[in-house]
Amino acid sequence: MPLTGHFSTTINRHGSAEQIVTDGLRSYPAAMRELGNLDRREMGRWLNNRAENSHLPFRRRERAMLRFRQMKSLQKFASVHANVHNHFNLERHLVDRQTYKTRRSAALAEWQNLMA
């Protein structure tokens, strides 16, 4: 699907935006001009950080999957990875150290019970 198709689908689904933040990709101005949104385009060095950072979890999984040569081994890994990651991902930045250590110990004890 061409870039114009992606933009028009998004505009139809979510309505017209006050501003559209893009990176410096050269095909954006042509697509925006065709849709009549060129005057709403914002482009700056750090403006797109919010959109790019939202892709980080996906990119982390993608990077982990690059080392697989066969689809079968990738599927085995992917089926288990999400459950294990959710079990041990305790969001350290949201809690104090003591709470984190307590939760981590509980998760590890539960994991060891499952493996025994």
trRosetta pair geometry for C-beta under 8 A, 3 or more apart (Angstrom, degrees):
i j d omega theta_ij theta_ji phi_ij phi_ji
1 5 4.2 -114 178 87 101 141
1 6 6.1 121 116 -52 117 81
2 5 5.0 106 60 1 69 103
2 6 7.6 -132 104 -3 42 86
2 31 7.7 -178 144 -103 95 113
3 6 5.7 -52 -155 32 40 112
3 7 6.5 36 151 -16 69 105
3 27 5.2 138 -3 135 162 122
3 28 7.2 -116 167 -89 147 47
3 30 8.0 86 74 79 132 95
3 31 4.4 -93 113 -75 110 149
4 7 5.8 -56 -150 39 34 110
4 8 6.1 28 156 -16 69 109
4 31 4.6 -158 -78 -137 69 92
4 34 5.4 -36 -116 86 130 142
4 35 6.6 175 -146 -48 87 102
5 8 6.0 -56 -140 40 28 106
5 9 6.2 31 159 -20 64 107
6 9 5.9 -56 -148 35 26 111
6 10 6.4 25 155 -16 62 109
7 10 5.8 -60 -151 38 30 110
7 11 6.2 27 155 -18 67 108
7 31 5.4 141 -5 155 146 120
7 32 7.2 -152 -139 -84 163 57
7 35 5.5 -106 121 -44 132 158
7 37 7.5 -149 177 33 133 143
8 11 5.6 -52 -142 39 33 111
8 12 6.2 35 156 -20 66 106
8 35 6.2 -160 -76 -107 82 119
9 12 5.8 -56 -147 37 28 110
9 13 6.2 21 157 -15 64 112
10 13 5.8 -61 -144 41 28 108
10 14 5.9 -21 174 23 68 113
11 14 6.9 -74 -125 57 20 78
11 15 7.0 -41 -169 142 56 10
11 16 5.9 27 -152 -87 100 59
11 17 7.8 -104 -108 -6 80 85
11 35 6.9 161 -19 -169 158 136
11 37 7.8 -146 -88 -53 139 144
14 17 7.5 19 112 -59 114 93
16 37 7.5 -164 -148 -100 98 115
17 20 5.3 110 78 -68 135 80
17 37 7.9 52 54 -149 88 134
17 40 6.5 136 91 161 84 141
18 40 6.8 -174 149 -146 29 114
19 40 5.3 -161 -117 -179 43 81
19 41 7.6 120 -164 -122 73 8
19 42 4.8 32 176 -18 120 121
20 32 7.1 -171 71 -112 143 122
20 37 6.2 44 4 153 139 130
20 40 5.4 69 7 119 91 101
20 41 5.5 -36 70 -105 96 56
20 42 6.7 167 74 21 40 78
21 42 4.9 -33 -97 75 67 104
21 43 7.4 143 -154 -86 57 42
21 44 7.9 -54 -143 29 99 87
21 47 4.8 -146 -146 142 121 110
21 48 5.5 177 148 -87 109 69
21 50 7.9 61 82 49 157 106
21 51 6.7 -179 93 -15 116 131
22 25 6.7 -92 166 37 112 95
22 28 4.6 134 160 -144 161 160
22 32 8.0 -122 -12 -51 152 133
22 41 6.1 -31 18 -155 116 100
22 42 7.5 141 19 71 66 53
22 43 5.7 -33 70 -91 78 93
22 48 6.9 1 162 -88 14 124
23 28 7.8 158 63 -27 54 149
23 43 7.2 89 -162 -139 14 96
23 48 5.1 -16 -72 -38 80 172
24 43 6.4 102 -84 -170 63 129
25 28 5.1 99 81 -20 90 105
26 29 7.1 -44 -170 23 47 101
26 30 7.9 37 145 -6 67 107
27 30 5.8 -60 -161 41 51 112
27 31 6.1 46 148 -19 79 110
28 31 5.9 -63 -146 41 32 107
28 32 5.9 27 161 -18 70 111
28 41 6.9 130 145 -136 115 138
29 32 5.7 -58 -140 41 30 110
29 33 6.0 34 158 -24 66 106
29 38 6.3 52 -154 -126 72 105
29 41 7.1 -106 -100 19 67 177
30 33 5.8 -52 -145 34 28 112
30 34 6.5 29 154 -19 61 106
31 34 5.7 -55 -150 35 31 113
31 35 6.5 17 155 -7 65 110
32 35 5.9 -63 -146 46 31 103
32 37 4.7 -95 -160 79 84 87
32 38 4.5 121 122 -84 106 60
32 40 7.6 -148 -162 58 121 84
32 41 5.2 11 -154 -58 169 127
33 36 7.6 37 -176 -74 29 29
33 38 4.7 31 -83 -57 64 129
37 40 4.8 -54 -173 40 83 115
37 41 6.7 103 130 -47 85 85
38 41 5.8 -36 -160 -1 40 119
42 47 5.7 -136 131 178 109 160
43 47 6.9 -167 -156 49 19 140
44 47 3.9 91 53 -17 100 116
44 48 7.7 172 64 -13 64 79
46 49 5.2 -8 -173 -24 72 122
48 51 5.3 -54 -169 44 71 112
48 52 5.7 68 135 -23 89 106
49 52 5.7 -62 -142 42 32 108
49 53 5.9 29 163 -20 70 110
50 53 6.1 -56 -143 36 24 107
50 54 6.8 31 155 -27 58 103
51 54 5.9 -53 -157 23 32 114
51 55 7.6 27 150 -17 59 102
52 55 6.0 -59 -167 28 40 110
52 56 8.0 66 140 -49 63 82
53 56 5.6 -11 -165 -24 52 116
55 58 5.1 -62 -168 48 67 115
55 59 5.5 67 135 -27 89 105
56 59 5.6 -58 -141 39 32 110
56 60 6.2 38 159 -25 67 102
57 60 5.6 -50 -148 30 33 114
57 61 6.7 29 155 -13 64 103
58 61 6.0 -58 -154 38 32 107
58 62 6.1 33 150 -22 67 110
59 62 5.3 -53 -142 38 34 116
59 63 6.2 39 157 -23 66 102
60 63 5.9 -52 -149 32 28 111
60 64 6.7 26 152 -16 61 106
61 64 5.7 -57 -151 37 34 111
61 65 6.3 28 154 -18 67 111
61 78 7.9 69 -170 -118 115 92
61 81 7.4 128 -129 124 98 146
62 65 5.8 -62 -149 38 30 109
62 66 7.0 49 151 -44 62 92
63 66 5.9 -33 -158 -1 35 117
64 67 7.3 -56 178 18 40 104
64 77 7.7 -158 138 151 109 136
64 81 7.4 138 118 -138 150 153
65 68 5.7 -44 -169 17 61 116
65 74 5.7 60 -152 -141 99 109
65 77 7.3 168 -106 92 77 135
65 78 7.2 24 -98 -70 119 104
68 71 7.8 99 137 -93 122 23
68 73 5.1 -168 -146 93 109 103
68 74 4.0 138 122 -72 162 90
68 77 6.7 -138 -74 16 138 143
69 73 7.4 34 51 44 62 132
70 73 4.8 82 70 10 96 100
70 74 6.9 -162 95 -6 50 89
71 74 5.4 -58 -149 39 36 116
71 75 6.2 38 154 -22 70 105
72 75 5.9 -54 -149 34 29 110
72 76 6.6 31 152 -19 62 104
73 76 5.6 -48 -149 33 36 114
73 77 6.4 36 153 -17 65 105
74 77 5.8 -57 -151 38 30 110
74 78 6.1 26 156 -18 67 110
75 78 5.7 -54 -139 39 30 110
75 79 6.2 33 161 -24 64 106
76 79 6.1 -58 -150 31 25 110
76 80 6.9 4 159 -1 60 111
77 80 6.4 -78 -157 45 28 97
77 81 5.6 33 158 -38 71 115
78 81 5.7 -47 -128 24 29 117
78 82 7.3 30 177 -20 59 98
79 82 7.8 -64 -171 22 19 100
80 83 6.1 -71 -165 42 44 107
80 84 6.0 29 153 -14 80 115
81 84 6.0 -66 -146 43 29 104
81 85 5.8 26 162 -20 69 113
82 85 5.8 -57 -141 39 25 110
82 86 6.2 24 160 -17 63 109
83 86 6.0 -57 -147 37 26 108
83 87 6.4 29 154 -24 62 108
84 87 5.6 -55 -150 31 32 115
84 88 6.5 0 163 6 66 110
85 88 6.6 -75 -146 50 26 89
85 89 5.4 24 164 -26 70 119
86 89 6.0 -50 -120 35 25 109
87 107 5.8 144 160 -159 82 112
87 110 7.6 -139 -166 91 117 121
87 111 6.7 116 145 -77 140 107
88 104 7.7 51 -150 -131 76 76
88 107 5.7 143 -101 147 59 144
88 111 7.7 17 -68 -59 102 144
90 95 7.3 -58 146 30 98 133
90 100 6.0 133 115 -142 132 77
90 103 4.9 141 -144 114 140 130
90 104 6.0 -106 -3 -71 158 76
90 107 6.8 -132 -64 -21 119 150
91 94 4.5 6 136 18 113 119
91 95 6.9 94 98 -2 85 97
92 95 7.0 -88 -149 49 32 84
92 100 5.4 52 -125 -128 75 142
95 99 4.3 -106 170 90 123 125
95 100 5.1 154 91 -58 112 83
95 103 7.4 64 82 5 165 140
96 99 5.2 87 59 15 76 104
96 100 6.9 -142 96 -8 36 94
97 100 5.7 -60 -148 37 29 113
97 101 6.3 27 158 -19 67 106
98 101 5.8 -53 -146 35 30 109
98 102 6.4 30 154 -19 63 106
99 102 5.7 -55 -148 36 31 112
99 103 6.3 27 156 -15 66 108
100 103 5.9 -60 -147 40 28 107
100 104 6.0 29 155 -21 65 110
101 104 5.6 -54 -142 37 29 113
101 105 6.3 30 157 -19 64 106
102 105 6.0 -56 -150 35 27 109
102 106 6.4 26 153 -17 63 108
103 106 5.6 -55 -147 37 33 112
103 107 6.3 32 154 -19 66 106
104 107 5.8 -54 -147 37 30 110
104 108 6.3 29 155 -17 64 107
105 108 5.8 -56 -146 39 30 110
105 109 6.3 31 155 -19 65 106
106 109 5.8 -53 -145 36 30 110
106 110 6.3 29 155 -17 64 107
107 110 5.8 -55 -147 38 30 111
107 111 6.2 33 152 -21 64 107
108 111 5.5 -53 -146 36 31 114
108 112 6.3 31 155 -19 65 104
109 112 5.8 -54 -147 37 31 110
109 113 6.5 34 152 -20 63 104
110 113 5.7 -53 -151 34 33 113
110 114 6.5 34 151 -20 64 105
111 114 5.7 -55 -152 34 33 112
111 115 6.4 23 154 -13 66 109
112 115 5.8 -58 -143 42 33 107
112 116 6.2 39 156 -31 66 106
113 116 5.8 -51 -143 26 30 113
